[in-house]
């Protein structure tokens, strides 16, 4: 790996104005022309929460072990869906992030490596709004928000770093292998059902529970529930290991992107 590949934070800082402007445009572009505009960013998670409650609690009569309240059950699922939706959006959008900006590929001065990061930042904005909705319902149901929620930025930092690494890899592959977008949809669904979104990991038998720990969503989902719903501090040891893996994924993804970017113009 070339030493230049490790200078990404410096590059992003030098291009921070371009980065934030592109991220702002990406967020605004989602709802341009709609009547409610950015209000949809709040309405969507509210609708999601209502659908989860109706489908799983009312129609299917599902119960979460140790939880008697239907509101608590919905919040459990909502925690998992916030984490999964962030990954799913990055997986689905990353393969086309370079292809859709083909006019920038031939501009030598434009830093193409920030485009996947812009996409992650835009997805993170929607996830943050969903998290605000979650905290609002926690306040309404429990009459208090745990102080430990202040740890959430530290908990999510390695997750965002991992998403950047995956997005760099998927963005590069999406240029050369257009079918990767279809694979991303299947992979997103697999990760959702193979993570504790709709069920607690503790209910699985030992062999399956061990395999579930390798899912990048598992720790983030469990930590979100532990912090937001139960008011317990993060598992710093597990997060330390997760951070090391996230750094390795980010470095590999960025190195892959930089090594293959010279061929983008030939394909596009």
Secondary structure as UniProt FT lines:
FT   HELIX           3..6
FT   HELIX           8..14
FT   HELIX           16..30
FT   TURN            32..33
FT   HELIX           37..39
FT   HELIX           40..52
FT   HELIX           53..59
FT   TURN            65..66
FT   HELIX           70..94
FT   TURN            95..98
FT   HELIX           99..101
FT   HELIX           102..105
FT   TURN            108..109
FT   HELIX           113..142
FT   HELIX           147..151
FT   HELIX           152..176
FT   TURN            178..179
FT   HELIX           180..193
FT   TURN            194..197
FT   HELIX           201..203
FT   HELIX           206..212
FT   TURN            213..214
FT   HELIX           216..224
FT   HELIX           225..229
FT   HELIX           236..260
FT   HELIX           261..263
FT   HELIX           264..267
//
